[in-house]
Amino acid sequence: MKKSWIAFLTMVFCITLTQSVWAAYKIGFVAAITGPASWIGEPEKNTAVMLQEWINSARGISGVPVEILIEDSKGMEGDAVLATKKLIERDKVPIIIGSSTTGESMAMLPICERAETPMISMASALSIVTPEDEMKRMETSAQPWLEVAKKQRYWIFKVAEKDADNVEKIYMYCQAKKIKKVGIITVSSGYGVEGRRQLKRLARKYGIEIVADELYEMRDTDMTAQLTKIKASGAQAVINWSFGPAQVIVTKNWSDLGMRGKIPLIQSGAFGNKNNIKLAAGAAEGVIVVLQRAVFAEKVDPKNPQKPVLMKYKTEYEKRFKSDVSTFGGHAYDAIMMTTEALKAVGPDKKKIRDYLETKIRYWPGVGGMFNMSPSDHTGFGTDGMEMIEVVKGEWELAK
Amino acid sequence: MAEYRASPFGLYSMSLFSQILQFLFSGLTVGSIYGMVALGFTIIYNATAIINLAQGEFVMLGGLIMFSLTVGAKLPLYVGFPLTILIVMAIGVLFERFAIHPLRNASLLTLIIITLAASTLFQGIAMFIWGKDPYTLPPFTSGGPVIISGAMIVPQTFWVLGTAMTIVILLGLFFEKTIVGKAMSACSFNPMAASLMGINVRKMVLLSFVLSAALGAVAGIMITPISLMEYHRGPVLAVKGFCAAVLGGLGIGYGAVIGGFIIGILESFTTALIYSGFKDAVALFILLFILCFKPSGIFGSEEVGKIKEF
């Protein structure tokens, strides 16, 4: 009899103990850790793990520990949706961060909107934060290339650069180089489709004509045919919008077809991983990339307010995980740090967190850029967050 | 980089002939990859009538193991190549012994679903060993692309083509001229009759898995310099390879390779003449179209098709 009492008391003790551990600030985190977009999700997950350690070793958020609940969406819309539902309904998280890709984020956002839960996406497409009718208005207006979004989705934010800004940065570069005709080649996944949409919308603004518009699948093994068509179209530059191995194959094909020095190849931001240069085995020489500053933190102007954040993140990440830093992990960094700040100020209240993100993130130096959130801009930074980079002798150099 | 001067239209564009040639070469490159993968399907099918859905994983493992041995452990090519094939063959043995052999009395469909499970398992293991990054191998012969009348082809394509041809010839000889080969094809038509004739059916099934693992490994080693390789590449290669094998007539070596070329070239010319967004659709549509009129594939025989379950 006595023994069973002791057992019972131990049990009660254990339960209270675990509950006191559970009384932490929960953050829902969905990323494509495995699957075709795993090279985006992996550094994001690593960053989440690292930040949780940082925050909790510094006594958490005003003494309350943080628990980042990491879910793997496998790069699939269905899994991303299930993970989001689980986090909101079962784990009762006050905020969702995720996911890594545009397609997944688009699938997740209706759930967060319905549950009135703020969501910070780590993917790039403008349409994640901009309602579809607003996108339509911009595209169907008399001068779509001059439009900017005025309305944003109430609950949805994102920290990755907007694809539209990436495109504008590229077109600014083309304009400076007197390139008037471009060929575009895009992958037919969410990321490529949205990129293509912006490439087509904004071309006129910079006096650029798209003379070839080619597509390929994410796991295609050769894009020579598409590039041959672009080569024959009279394009003065090729803009490739994709990610993963396909982006390297396009680079190799471009180099093999002898287009280097004649028709420059401009890559979307996803090329920003040193491994891509290594994989292309010399073929990446002269490739132009539109990049955020994380990957070349050392070369950033010391007067830039982002510099200390960038250097700290880069050195710590590379020390901890023994791999090169990428822009993607930076998105996770910004999303988690913003959330932590909001939790510190207003506690785990969904509506208050949302309001904090929209109104209080001002001149906020992150890895991605100087964030300035507002009711009409839930990304918070524009073309100023990017630089045009050229691959020179296997290194990132500012493009001249 | 210097300023790009506005190039007058056509300065860097190619003549129509070199364009067509370029599309053909591009189709050949892609087609030879599909063909290589397709070859692996034929052997297991010939011996067991099983469609091995983990065939793409043999290819993936071939590429990745070769990477670890030659780039990672810095072994020379002539050591790494056979060693890779041996390792993948061993994996084929384990696969057959642990997944197929204990269930030899199960229906064909069950066995095919088991190969699907194995495919997921191999991917998971590969992800743990190599992580999620893609890898590449240096091409077998160094030097830039070969230019023929203004069109470009990478030398590695010749290696893929040559290897595919050699394998087709060797396979043909094996199935037509050797007792083991004939015994193996007997097993797929009627395992019962074959075993009554004194053929050890179980050994033949094991042998077929070993052989197709070896073929997969060769395919992986050959195509990785062109297309890169990562843990997740198997299923897509398997789908395209399977289409090629079906188009050429399942179980026929040269049919698989030619099927691969047809699909590759169709994709390339769809890009050229219609639109790159439609290339997979057009290639698969033509596959369905041909199969409507000739369900056994271009080189397949109707009678043989009737005996088999799939």
Interface residues (C-beta under 8 A of the other chain):
Chain A: T34 G35 P36 S38 W39 E42 K177 K178 I179 K180 S188 E214 L215 Y216 E217 R219 D220 T221 D222 T224 A225 Q226 T228 K229 K231 A232 S233 G234 Q236 A237 G244 P245 V248 I249 D256 L257 G258 M259 G261 K262 I263 P264 N275 L279 A281 G286 I288 E390 A399 K400
Chain B: M1 E3 Y4 R5 A6 S7 F9 G10 Y12 S13 M14 Q19 Q22 F23 F25 S26 G27 T29 V30 I33 M127 G131 K132 D133 P134 Y135 T136 P138 G144 P145 I147 M152 V154 I223 I226 S227 L228 E230 H232 R233 V236 E267 S268 T271 A272 Y275 S276 G277 D280
